[in-house]
């Protein structure tokens, strides 16, 4: 992780759960972290809970609704102007609706899920990549700063390393059957299947531009966060094992710690004893 020290990471959905755990872990690893959230005050509270003044100075709270493209563009512009760029993106923000896919008058809930889980990620990854591919290694001669392959065959000669990590779900690999007694997962698994396909498209596109930007997904099983609808909270917490948000944050740190030549496609982690 030493090579990431003082680099800039953006974490979406940083106000609670997995996003908050990832933001905190990145700060403790020595990165400058921009936490995006609609509930900006929750990120500010997370910053206030950090132990040292240096750590608190490394966490920046920005209000951003990732469903709004203009807000995402402005947040990444702020990171470029104030912190010098973006080196790591943890695309984490997500929601789960409380409706049925075939239910009456469900358009608003279904649309919110798609706009958050898919389009919000599209906006964030796009803005991160557009910044990452322009960042150059300081001290190289001007002729070695362009796109392309170096003398040793290395992709992105002169480019800085970047990494996009998308928080997915095991629901993007197989649709869980919760049975008729529990609420429907509606459009949620479909959005997670989309993220799985998007990760591979991003990998191909990042290679097409001959960059040093990698893209990985983390697909956890059930995690103890507030994304679960109220109808599921009591049943799952009482009867099913769950991961903690820090378990996912630890997986994120491991991905970042792998050598630059290693492309981690996906990590699937489940709580021991999970039935799905």
N, C-alpha and C positions, 0 to 999 in steps of 0.2 A: 504493500500500500504506500510505501514511501514515495513512489514516483507521482502519486496523486496529491501529495501534500501541497497546500496552497492553491490547488486547482479549484475551479468553480463547478458546483453541482446545483442543479435545479430539481426540486422534488415537488410534484403536484399532489394535491390532497394531503398536505403536510400538517393539517390541524389535529389529526387523531390517528389512532390505529397504526397500520403499516407505514403510512407516510411519515407520521411523527417519529416512529422508531428509526426509519431510514435517515431522516434528517438529523436526528441526534447522533446516530452512529457515524455519519459522515463528518459531522462537526468534530467528534472525538477522534476521528482519523486524520484530522488536520486540514480538511477542505473548507473552503468558503461555501456556504449553503444558502440558497434562496428557497424559502418555503412558500409555495403558492397555495392559497386556500381562500374559499369564500369567507370562512371564519378567521380572519386575519388575527384577531385577538387571541385565538387559541395557539397560534404559532408564536406570538409574542410571549404568551405565558410559558410555552416550552422553552423559549430563549431565557426567560428569567429564572427558570429552574436549573439551568446549567451552572456548574460549580465555580468556574473561574471567569474573570472579566474577558480574558482572551477568547474563551469558548463563546461567550455571549456576543462578542464582536463578530464572530464568524457566521452567525445565523441571522439572516435578513428575512423579515416577514413582509410578503406582498399580498394584498388582496387581489385575487384573480379567480373569476368564474371561467373555467376552461371551456365551457360551452360557447363562450363569447369569443370569437376569433380575434376581435380587436384588442380585447384584454390580454390574450395570450401574446400577441405580437408586441404589445407595449411592455409586458413583463420581461420578455427576452431582450427587447431593446434596452431596458433598464439594466439588465445584467451585463450586456455588452458595454454600455456607456460607463457604468459605475464600477464594475469588477473586471472588465477586460475580456469577457467572453464566456463561453460555456464549454465545459469539458466532459461533464457527466449529466445525463438526464435520467431520473427515476420517474417514469410515467406511471403513476399509481392511482390517481383519482378514479373512483368508480362508485356506482350506485346500484341498488337492486330494488326494483319496483314491487309494490304490493298489489298485484292484479293478476288476472289470467290473460294469456295471449289472445284467447278467443272471447274475452270478457267485453261486456257492453261499455261504451264510452271510456275506453282505456287509452285513447290516443295520447293524452298529455303525459301519462306515466311511461308509456312505451317510448315516446319521443325523447323524454328526458334521459332515459337509460341509454338510448342510442347516441344522443348528442354528447353525453358525458363519457361513456365507456369507449366509444369509437371515435367520434369527431373530435372530442377533446384531446385524445391521444394523437390523432392525425395532426392537429394544430401544433401540439407541443413537440412532437418528433420532427416535424418539418422545420420549425424555427430553430430547434437545437442543431439539426444537421446543417442547415444553411450557415450557421455560425461556426460549427466545428470544422467544416471543410475549408473555411477561409483562414483558419488559424495556422500560423507558421512557427517553426522552431526558431527561436532567437539565435543570432550569431552565425547562421549559414549564409554563404555568398548568395547574392540575389539570383544568380542563374540556377541555383539548386532549390529555389523556393516554390516551384510550380507543381502542378498536378503531374502524376505519372509514376513510373517505376524507376527506382534508383539503380545504380550500377550493379548492386548485389541482388537485384530482382525484388527489392523491398517495395511494397505498395506505399504510395503516398510519401515519396521522398521529400523531406523538408516540412511535412505536415505534422502537427501535433496529434497525439493520440486522443481519441474520444470514445465514449461508450454510452449507448442507450440501453437502459434496462426497463423492460415493460413488465409490470406486475399483472400476471394473468391468473388463471385458476384451473384446478382440475376439471371444472365445468367446461373448460375449453377443449378437453380431450374426450370426455364422455358425459352425456347428460344424466345427472343423478335422478333416479326415480324415488321421490320422497313419499310416494303413496298418496291416497286420496284424503288422508287425515291432516296432511300438512299443506301449506300454501303452494301454489304453482311457482316455479322459477321463471315463468313467462319468457321474455326476450333475453334475459341475462345470459344463459349459456350461449345463445347465438352471438352475442357481442364478444364473448370470450373465444369462441371459435374464430371469429373475425380477427382478433388480436394474434391468434396463432398463425393465420395466413399472412397477416401484415408483417410479422417478424421476418418471415422468409423473403417477402418482397423487399423489405428494407435491406436485408443482408445482400441481396442481389444488386440493389441499386447502389448501396454504399461501395460495393466492389466495382461496379460499372464506372463510378467516378474516381476509382483508384485512390480511395482515402484510407486512413488508418482508424476509421470509426467502426466499432463493432456493435452488434445489437443482440441482446439476449432476453429471454423471458424467464420469469419465475412463476411456477404454477403450484401454489399451495393448496392443500386441502382446507378443511374448515379452520378459520382463524378467529380467535376471540376478539372481534371488533364490532363496532356499532353499525356496520353495513347490513347485518342480518335484520330482517323485518322483525317487529315485536312478536309476531305470531310464532316465529322460529326460535327466538332467543331462549325462552324457558325450556322448550323441549330439548334443544341441542345442548345447552349448557348442563342440563341435568342428566342426559343420557348418552352423550357422545363426547369423545376426546377431542380437544382442539389444540391447534398450534397457538403460540403467542406471536405478537407482532415482531418481537425481537428475533424469533426463529427465522422469519422472512428477511429481516435486516441482516442477520448473519449470513444468509445465503447471498444477499446482494454484495456484501463485503468480499465474500469468497470469489464471486464472479469478477469483481474489479481487481482482485489480487492475482488473477491468472496472468501469465505472460502475454505480451501483445500479439504473439503469433497464434494464440489459442482462441478459437471462436466457440464460445459456449452457446449452444442453441437454446437449451431450456433446462431448467432444474425443476423437477417435481418433488415436492416434500409433503408428507402427510403425517398427521399425528399417529403415533403407534396405536393400533387398534381401530383405526377408522374403518367403517364398514363399506364405504363407497369404492 
